[in-house]
Amino acid sequence: MDFLRYLVTVRKVSSSYQNQAINAIKCYFQKVKSGPKKFYQIDRPQREKILPQVCSEEEIVGIFGITENLKHSRILMTIYSAGLRISELINLKVIHIDSDRMQIRLVQSKDKKDRYTLLSQKNLNLLAS
C-alpha cells in the first residue's frame, strides 16, 4: 500500500500505470511466491475521461482545400460529414447509401452492430458527380 501511495503522490503516475502496478504485485505474490489466490482490498483508480480534440472550421476547410485528388476529397468529405470510422468507410458499399431517406447504412461496424448515419445533401451531390 505504501508503494502504491508513493506512485500516486510522489511519482504522479497515470491510472493505467497504477492498475498495472497492482496487477504486477498480485502476480508476484501469487505466481512467484506461490501464494494463495485471495482478494485484496485495494481501491483501483478510475480511468481519466479525456475529451477528443476537435478541429476548427478553418482547419477542416483547409484540409478539404488542399486535397487535390478527387477520390481522396470525396472520402474525406464522407468521413467528416457522416462521422464514419475508417473501418466503416472501408466496408461501405454503394448499396448502403440511401439517397431517398438521406441515410448511410453501416453494416457490422464497431462491436458487430449495424447503425445508420446521416447523409448530407452536399455530400450526396459530391458523391453523385
Sequence and secondary structure as in RCSB ss.txt:
>XXXX:A:sequence
MDFLRYLVTVRKVSSSYQNQAINAIKCYFQKVKSGPKKFYQIDRPQREKILPQVCSEEEIVGIFGITENLKHSRI
LMTIYSAGLRISELINLKVIHIDSDRMQIRLVQSKDKKDRYTLLSQKNLNLLAS
>XXXX:A:secstr
 HHHHHHHHTS   HHHHHHHHHHHHHIIIIIS                       HHHHHHHHHH   HHHHHH
HHHHHHHT  HHHHHT  GGGEETTTTEEEE S GGG  EEEE  HHHHHHHH 
